[in-house]
Every structure is written in structure tokens, then in C-alpha cells.
Amino acid sequence: MKFFSIILSSYVAAVSAHMSMVYPLARGHPHNPNAAVKDYDCITAPLTSSSLIQSGNCARKFFPCGGYPMDTKITQVFYAGDVVDVKFWTPSLPDGPQPGSESASQARHNGGLCEFSLSYDGGKTYTVIATYNQTCPDIFFDWKVKIPDAAPSCDDPGKCIFSWSWINAIGNRELYQNCADIKLVGSNLAKPLPIIDITRANIPPEFPNIITPPGDPANTGNTKGSGPSSSDVSANMALNIGTVTNTSTTKVVENKKKKYSTLIIGCVIGGGGLVIVIIALVIFYMGRRRNTQNERRLSENSAQCNNEPGSANISSESKPAHSVI
């Protein structure tokens, strides 16, 4: 019995030591400070694991998201148009890539098909926004995923999910999935994203080995591979998923018209007030100038009157004569 336990524990460790998404931080991940539960043993295990693993340290993991509960606090925020550099983690290299560790086994099964998707309903439906067809996953590389420019906003806890799913290239087809709880700041004018479902294998109602991904051409094993292909990166960055509603676009145009109309009216009102002030100043200046000219004329007339001949005699003669007695 002891011998069987040793074999079982070794088998569990070998099977569960695959890959998991560490950025964005996934539900249940040991490195996630907001995880409701931290799964130190089986975060890297595939979904719907075998009965042998169930009897060991790993409970059966169901689709979607392995059955892990949502995070206790949503702190991961992304914006429409962001390019997310997804990172992976494996228990065989718990501290991440280190110099000289390229030959360490990641249990990456020669890579395979990785799909990254968004869900707005807690994992019931998905929109695949990036695909890597051969070499993913691999902890030695970042995997670029672009959030669609037309992605709607989402801040409903437990409903907004960034998902990674993987079907391995070597061995029995298994489906791996990690889900990160996120808040998405997007366009309030956008329609809901179209459903572009993830590829599924070996989970009900799908049959085992439904597809066989081509795998990493540079490495048919579990060590460091060739990384993201340039064609996959270019295709993912060029994806244009989602649209903005026409009515919303009309509203934007109408709002711009209102904005410009308000600006014009303000300028007219402001300009009219300025004109009134200028006219008042001109009237004041002209009135003051006219008064100055009138005062000058009166002064000149008075001077002329005082300098005319006989003006003093006339003044004397007008006085009444005094009688001498």
C-alpha cells in the first residue's frame, strides 16, 4: 500500500506539473493574492482529470475555468486596445525562467493550440481574440494578446473573464484552461462581441482526440521551444473584432454638432458683448472730445471779446453820471 501511494503521488506530481497562466493572474493560482482558494497541487492539471488523479491530490476539474470560484477582489484592469503580454508558469520552475534552465522540463507536450478569449457571462460563451497554433505555451516567452478596440466595458464581478485554453500536441488530447477575473474598460458605444467559441477536446460532449495540433517544429519535447511565430503575432495584432452601433455613432455626431453650436453661440454672445463695450467706449470718447472742443471755442470767443476796441469806453459810458451840487 505504501509503495502504491508513492507511485500514485509521483504520478500525480508528474501529471499536474504542466503549465498555467500566471499573467493575468488566474483563479486558484498560488501566486494570486485575491484567489478565493489557492490550488498548490493541481492548478496546472487538465480539465476532467482521470479517476486516478481524483483519488489523489486533485479533484475533478470541470469546464469552465476548472470550477474555481471567482476572486475575492477584482484588481486586474484592462482597456480596449491594450496589448497584454501573457505569461506562463510551471511548478518545475517555480521562480520563472532562470539562466541555464532552458533544458528543464515544462511538461508543455511540444506546445499545441493556445486560444485566448474574453467572456462576459462567466464562461458560458467566449470570443476568441488571439490564437497561437503550434508553439504555445512556453514560460520563456511572452504571448501578445490584443484586447479588441471595440470591446464593450465590463465590470460585473465574476462575469468578466480573460481565458487561456490549450490543447496539447503530444499525448492524449487534453483541454487545459485558466480564467482570470478582470475589469474591462471599453467603449460604451460598442455592440456585444460576437461569439467565437474556443476549441474543445476530451470534455463532454466532445470526443477525445478531436484535433491534433501540429506542435512546435523546433522542439518535439517539453523544454524551451521556438516561441511565438511572427505570423501568429501579426495575425493576432491585425484582428478587428466587434463593431460600434450606428445609432451610437449618430449620437456622437449629434453631440459634436451640439458642442460646436454651443461654441459658436458662445462666441456670438461673447463677441456681441465685446462689440457693445467697444461702442460704449467710442461714444464716451467722442462725447468727451466734443465737450473739449466746445470748451475751447468758448474760451477763444471770450478772449476775442475782451480784446475788441471801445469795449472799455462802452463800459464807462454806460455808467450813470453823478450830479455835482
C-alpha positions in Angstrom: 0.0 0.0 0.0 2.8 2.3 0.9 4.5 1.5 -2.4 1.3 2.2 -4.3 1.0 5.6 -2.5 4.5 6.5 -3.6 3.7 5.6 -7.2 0.4 7.5 -7.0 1.9 10.6 -5.6 4.7 10.6 -8.2 2.1 10.1 -10.9 0.0 13.0 -9.6 3.1 15.3 -9.5 4.1 14.3 -13.0 0.6 14.9 -14.4 -0.2 18.1 -12.6 3.2 19.7 -13.4 2.1 21.2 -16.7 1.5 24.8 -17.4 -0.7 27.6 -16.0 -1.3 31.2 -16.8 0.4 33.5 -14.3 -0.4 36.8 -16.0 -3.1 37.8 -16.0 -3.4 36.0 -12.6 -5.8 33.1 -12.9 -8.4 31.9 -10.4 -7.0 29.5 -7.9 -3.4 30.3 -8.8 -0.9 30.1 -5.8 0.5 33.5 -6.8 -2.9 35.2 -6.9 -3.3 37.2 -3.7 -7.1 37.6 -4.4 -7.8 33.9 -5.1 -10.7 32.6 -3.1 -8.8 29.3 -2.9 -5.2 28.6 -3.8 -4.5 25.3 -5.6 -0.9 24.5 -5.0 -1.1 20.9 -6.4 -3.4 20.9 -9.4 -3.6 24.4 -10.9 -1.7 23.1 -13.9 -3.8 19.9 -14.3 -6.2 19.5 -17.3 -9.9 19.6 -17.1 -11.9 16.4 -16.4 -8.9 14.6 -15.0 -8.9 10.8 -14.7 -10.3 8.9 -11.8 -6.8 8.0 -10.7 -5.9 11.7 -10.2 -9.2 12.3 -8.4 -8.3 9.7 -5.8 -5.0 11.6 -5.2 -4.5 15.2 -4.5 -6.5 16.6 -7.5 -10.3 16.8 -7.6 -12.0 16.6 -10.9 -11.8 19.9 -12.7 -14.8 20.9 -14.7 -15.4 23.3 -17.6 -15.5 26.2 -17.5 -12.4 27.6 -15.6 -11.8 24.3 -13.7 -14.6 25.1 -11.3 -12.5 27.6 -9.3 -14.5 30.3 -7.6 -14.1 33.9 -8.7 -11.5 36.1 -7.0 -12.4 37.9 -3.7 -11.4 41.2 -5.2 -11.1 42.3 -8.8 -7.9 44.3 -9.3 -6.8 43.4 -12.8 -8.0 46.2 -15.1 -7.5 46.2 -18.9 -8.6 48.7 -21.6 -9.9 48.2 -25.1 -7.0 48.3 -27.4 -4.5 47.1 -24.8 -1.9 44.5 -25.8 -1.5 42.1 -23.0 1.8 40.2 -22.6 0.5 36.9 -21.3 3.0 34.9 -19.2 3.0 31.2 -18.1 4.2 29.3 -15.0 5.2 25.8 -14.3 5.9 24.1 -10.9 9.2 22.7 -12.3 10.5 26.3 -12.5 8.5 28.0 -9.7 10.6 31.2 -9.8 10.2 31.5 -13.6 12.9 31.3 -16.3 16.4 31.3 -15.0 19.8 31.4 -16.8 20.7 27.8 -17.8 17.1 26.4 -17.2 16.2 26.2 -20.9 16.6 22.4 -20.7 14.3 22.0 -17.8 11.0 20.2 -18.5 7.9 22.4 -18.6 5.6 19.4 -19.5 4.5 21.6 -22.4 3.9 18.5 -24.6 5.6 20.1 -27.7 3.2 23.1 -27.4 0.0 22.9 -29.4 -3.0 25.1 -29.8 -3.5 28.1 -27.4 -6.5 30.3 -27.6 -7.1 33.5 -25.6 -10.6 34.7 -25.2 -13.0 37.1 -23.4 -16.2 36.1 -21.7 -18.9 38.5 -20.5 -21.1 35.9 -18.8 -18.7 34.0 -16.5 -17.5 31.4 -19.1 -20.8 30.4 -20.7 -19.8 31.9 -24.0 -16.5 33.1 -25.4 -15.0 35.4 -28.0 -11.5 34.1 -29.1 -9.3 37.2 -29.6 -5.9 35.6 -30.2 -4.6 32.2 -31.4 -1.2 30.6 -31.3 -1.2 27.4 -33.5 1.9 25.5 -32.7 4.4 26.6 -30.1 2.3 27.7 -27.1 2.7 27.6 -24.1 6.2 28.3 -23.0 7.4 30.2 -19.9 10.4 31.6 -21.7 8.3 33.9 -23.9 5.5 36.5 -23.6 2.4 35.9 -25.7 0.9 39.0 -27.1 -2.9 39.3 -27.0 -4.8 42.4 -28.1 -8.0 43.4 -26.4 -10.3 44.5 -29.3 -10.6 48.2 -29.8 -14.4 47.8 -29.9 -14.6 45.7 -26.8 -17.5 46.8 -24.6 -16.9 47.7 -20.9 -17.4 45.0 -18.3 -17.2 45.4 -14.5 -19.6 42.7 -13.3 -17.6 40.6 -10.8 -17.3 37.0 -11.8 -18.7 37.7 -15.3 -15.8 39.4 -16.9 -13.2 36.7 -17.7 -9.9 36.6 -19.6 -9.4 32.9 -20.6 -6.5 30.8 -21.8 -7.2 27.4 -23.2 -4.7 24.9 -24.5 -4.9 21.6 -26.4 -1.5 19.7 -26.3 0.3 18.5 -29.4 1.7 15.3 -28.0 -0.1 12.6 -25.9 -3.8 12.2 -25.4 -5.7 15.4 -26.3 -6.5 17.2 -23.1 -8.1 20.6 -22.5 -6.4 23.0 -20.1 -8.0 26.2 -19.1 -7.3 29.1 -16.7 -9.6 32.0 -16.2 -8.6 35.5 -14.9 -11.2 37.8 -13.3 -10.8 41.2 -14.8 -12.4 44.6 -15.2 -12.6 45.8 -18.8 -12.8 49.5 -19.6 -14.0 49.7 -23.2 -16.4 51.5 -25.5 -19.9 52.3 -24.2 -20.9 52.6 -27.8 -19.9 49.1 -28.8 -22.2 46.2 -29.6 -21.6 42.9 -27.7 -18.6 41.0 -29.1 -19.6 38.1 -31.5 -19.4 34.6 -30.1 -16.2 32.9 -31.4 -16.1 29.7 -29.4 -12.9 28.1 -28.1 -11.8 24.7 -29.4 -12.7 21.9 -27.1 -11.4 18.4 -26.8 -11.9 15.4 -24.5 -14.7 17.0 -22.5 -18.4 16.3 -22.8 -19.9 16.4 -25.3 -16.8 16.3 -27.4 -14.9 13.1 -28.3 -11.2 12.5 -27.3 -8.5 13.4 -29.8 -10.9 15.6 -31.9 -7.9 17.6 -33.2 -4.1 17.1 -33.4 -2.3 20.4 -33.2 0.9 20.4 -35.3 3.2 21.2 -32.4 6.4 23.2 -32.1 8.7 22.4 -35.1 11.8 23.4 -33.1 11.2 21.2 -30.1 9.2 18.0 -30.0 9.6 17.6 -26.2 9.0 19.6 -23.1 11.9 22.1 -22.9 12.2 25.6 -24.3 10.7 25.9 -27.7 10.9 28.4 -30.6 8.4 30.9 -29.1 5.6 32.8 -30.8 5.7 32.7 -34.6 5.8 36.1 -36.3 2.9 35.1 -38.5 0.7 34.3 -35.4 1.7 37.6 -33.7 0.9 39.6 -36.8 -2.4 37.9 -37.3 -3.4 38.4 -33.7 -2.5 42.1 -33.8 -4.4 42.6 -37.0 -7.7 41.1 -35.8 -10.6 43.6 -35.9 -13.4 42.1 -33.7 -16.6 43.9 -32.8 -18.4 47.0 -34.1 -19.8 50.3 -32.8 -23.6 50.7 -33.2 -24.7 53.1 -35.9 -27.2 54.9 -33.6 -24.4 55.5 -31.2 -22.2 56.9 -34.0 -25.1 59.2 -34.9 -25.3 60.3 -31.3 -21.6 61.1 -31.3 -22.0 63.2 -34.4 -25.1 64.9 -32.9 -23.2 65.6 -29.7 -20.3 67.1 -31.7 -22.8 69.3 -33.6 -24.3 70.4 -30.3 -20.8 71.1 -29.0 -19.8 73.2 -32.0 -23.2 75.0 -31.9 -22.7 75.9 -28.3 -19.2 77.1 -29.1 -20.5 79.3 -31.9 -23.3 80.7 -29.8 -20.9 81.4 -27.0 -18.6 83.2 -29.5 -21.5 85.2 -30.8 -22.7 86.2 -27.4 -19.2 86.9 -26.2 -18.4 88.8 -29.4 -21.7 90.8 -29.1 -20.8 91.8 -25.6 -17.4 92.9 -26.8 -18.9 95.0 -29.6 -21.2 96.7 -27.1 -18.3 97.6 -24.9 -16.3 98.9 -27.8 -19.3 101.0 -29.0 -19.8 102.4 -25.5 -16.1 103.4 -25.3 -16.3 105.1 -28.7 -19.4 107.1 -27.7 -17.7 108.1 -24.4 -14.6 109.1 -26.2 -16.5 111.1 -28.9 -18.6 112.8 -26.3 -15.6 113.8 -24.3 -13.8 115.1 -27.4 -16.9 117.2 -28.3 -17.0 118.7 -24.8 -13.4 119.6 -25.0 -13.9 121.3 -28.4 -16.8 123.3 -27.1 -14.9 124.5 -24.1 -12.0 125.5 -26.4 -14.4 127.6 -28.6 -16.0 129.3 -25.6 -12.5 130.2 -24.3 -11.5 131.6 -27.7 -14.7 133.7 -28.0 -14.2 135.2 -24.6 -10.7 136.2 -25.4 -11.8 137.9 -28.6 -14.5 139.9 -26.9 -12.1 141.3 -24.3 -9.6 142.4 -27.0 -12.1 144.4 -29.2 -11.6 148.4 -29.4 -14.1 150.6 -27.3 -15.1 147.8 -25.2 -13.8 149.7 -22.1 -15.5 153.1 -23.0 -18.7 151.4 -23.6 -18.5 150.1 -20.2 -17.7 153.5 -18.8 -20.4 155.3 -20.7 -23.0 153.0 -19.6 -22.4 154.1 -16.0 -24.9 156.8 -14.8 -23.5 160.3 -14.3 -23.2 161.8 -10.8 -24.7 165.3 -10.1 -22.4 168.0 -8.6 -24.1 170.2 -6.2 
